[in-house]
Amino acid sequence: MIRGSCLCKRVRLEIHGKLGRSSHCHCSMCRKAHGAAFGSYAAVRAENFRFVAGEELVLRYKSSPGVERTFCSRCGSTLQFISQKSAGIIDVALGVLDDDPGIRVPHHIFVASKAPWVEITDGLPQFPERSKP
């Protein structure tokens, strides 16, 4: 089990099972949602994800057609990226995980729109848009 929580600790979550694909996303929406140079997410099957506290504090924002992002209404922590294109999959913001997720992010995506003040120096592969499956 992997545990996670928002900044104020009112929203708590659990993930059972392994995380799937992950990435550091540099698109402008992920940067704004995270207030950082990029957003880091990992996929989890919806049936393996559950809120254990504070679900009533979770708000949803439709950031683009078919995409919702969730966040804590009290502290603003980004929690999830949910796309209709990936039914049954939730992308969890890695920054809210309290436990080691057991994975390491393998690449950067949407680097064609990365912040101009960022230099990626970690040696991971970079993709101008979405990565290859």
C-alpha positions as CSV (number, residue, x, y, z in Angstrom):
1,M,0.0,0.0,0.0
2,I,1.1,3.5,-0.8
3,R,-0.3,6.4,1.3
4,G,-0.6,10.0,0.4
5,S,-2.1,13.2,1.7
6,C,-2.5,16.9,0.8
7,L,-0.5,19.7,2.4
8,C,-3.1,20.3,5.2
9,K,-3.4,16.5,5.8
10,R,-7.2,16.6,5.7
11,V,-7.4,14.7,2.4
12,R,-5.7,11.3,2.7
13,L,-5.5,8.5,0.1
14,E,-4.3,5.0,-0.4
15,I,-3.2,3.1,-3.4
16,H,-3.2,-0.7,-3.4
17,G,-1.2,-2.4,-6.1
18,K,1.6,-1.0,-8.3
19,L,1.7,2.3,-10.1
20,G,1.8,2.3,-13.8
21,R,3.3,4.7,-16.4
22,S,4.7,7.9,-15.0
23,S,6.2,11.2,-16.3
24,H,7.3,14.7,-15.6
25,C,4.9,16.9,-17.6
26,H,6.0,20.3,-18.7
27,C,2.8,21.5,-20.4
28,S,1.6,24.9,-19.2
29,M,-1.5,23.5,-17.5
30,C,0.5,21.0,-15.4
31,R,3.0,23.8,-14.5
32,K,0.2,26.1,-13.4
33,A,-1.7,23.3,-11.5
34,H,1.5,22.5,-9.6
35,G,3.0,26.0,-9.3
36,A,6.3,24.4,-10.4
37,A,8.5,23.7,-13.4
38,F,6.5,20.5,-14.1
39,G,4.0,18.1,-12.7
40,S,4.9,14.6,-11.9
41,Y,2.2,11.9,-12.2
42,A,1.8,8.2,-12.1
43,A,-1.1,6.1,-13.3
44,V,-3.1,3.8,-11.0
45,R,-6.1,1.7,-11.8
46,A,-9.2,3.4,-10.4
47,E,-10.2,0.3,-8.3
48,N,-6.8,0.5,-6.6
49,F,-7.2,4.1,-5.5
50,R,-9.3,5.3,-2.6
51,F,-9.7,8.4,-0.4
52,V,-9.6,7.4,3.3
53,A,-10.3,10.9,4.6
54,G,-11.4,14.2,3.4
55,E,-13.0,13.2,0.1
56,E,-15.7,15.9,0.7
57,L,-12.9,18.5,0.5
58,V,-11.8,17.3,-3.0
59,L,-12.8,19.7,-5.8
60,R,-12.8,19.0,-9.5
61,Y,-11.7,21.4,-12.2
62,K,-12.3,20.7,-15.9
63,S,-9.0,22.0,-17.3
64,S,-9.7,20.9,-20.9
65,P,-12.3,18.9,-22.8
66,G,-12.4,15.4,-21.3
67,V,-9.9,16.2,-18.5
68,E,-10.5,16.9,-14.8
69,R,-7.9,17.8,-12.2
70,T,-8.7,17.4,-8.5
71,F,-7.3,19.4,-5.6
72,C,-7.9,20.0,-1.9
73,S,-10.3,22.8,-1.4
74,R,-8.6,23.8,1.9
75,C,-4.9,23.9,1.0
76,G,-5.0,23.7,-2.8
77,S,-2.8,20.6,-3.2
78,T,-3.0,19.0,-6.7
79,L,-4.2,15.4,-6.3
80,Q,-5.2,13.8,-9.6
81,F,-5.4,14.1,-13.4
82,I,-8.4,12.2,-14.8
83,S,-8.8,11.8,-18.5
84,Q,-11.9,10.3,-20.3
85,K,-9.4,8.9,-22.8
86,S,-8.0,6.6,-20.1
87,A,-11.1,5.1,-18.6
88,G,-10.5,3.3,-15.4
89,I,-7.1,5.0,-14.8
90,I,-6.3,7.9,-12.5
91,D,-3.0,9.8,-12.7
92,V,-2.0,10.7,-9.2
93,A,0.3,13.6,-8.4
94,L,3.4,12.1,-7.1
95,G,4.1,15.0,-4.8
96,V,1.3,14.1,-2.5
97,L,2.6,10.6,-1.8
98,D,3.9,10.1,1.7
99,D,5.4,6.7,1.0
100,D,8.0,5.7,-1.6
101,P,5.9,4.8,-4.7
102,G,8.4,2.1,-5.7
103,I,9.0,3.7,-9.2
104,R,11.2,6.3,-10.7
105,V,9.9,8.7,-13.4
106,P,11.5,7.6,-16.7
107,H,11.1,10.7,-18.9
108,H,9.9,14.3,-19.4
109,I,7.0,15.1,-21.7
110,F,5.7,18.2,-23.4
111,V,9.1,19.8,-23.2
112,A,8.3,21.9,-26.3
113,S,6.3,24.1,-23.9
114,K,8.5,23.9,-20.9
115,A,9.1,27.1,-18.9
116,P,11.9,29.2,-20.4
117,W,13.7,29.5,-17.1
118,V,14.1,25.7,-16.8
119,E,17.1,23.6,-17.9
120,I,16.5,19.9,-17.8
121,T,19.8,18.3,-16.7
122,D,18.9,15.0,-15.2
123,G,19.7,13.0,-18.3
124,L,16.2,11.4,-18.7
125,P,14.7,11.2,-22.2
126,Q,12.8,14.3,-23.3
127,F,9.8,14.3,-25.6
128,P,8.5,17.5,-27.3
129,E,4.9,16.3,-26.7
130,R,3.5,13.1,-25.4
131,S,5.9,10.2,-24.9
132,K,5.8,7.0,-26.9
133,P,3.8,4.2,-25.2
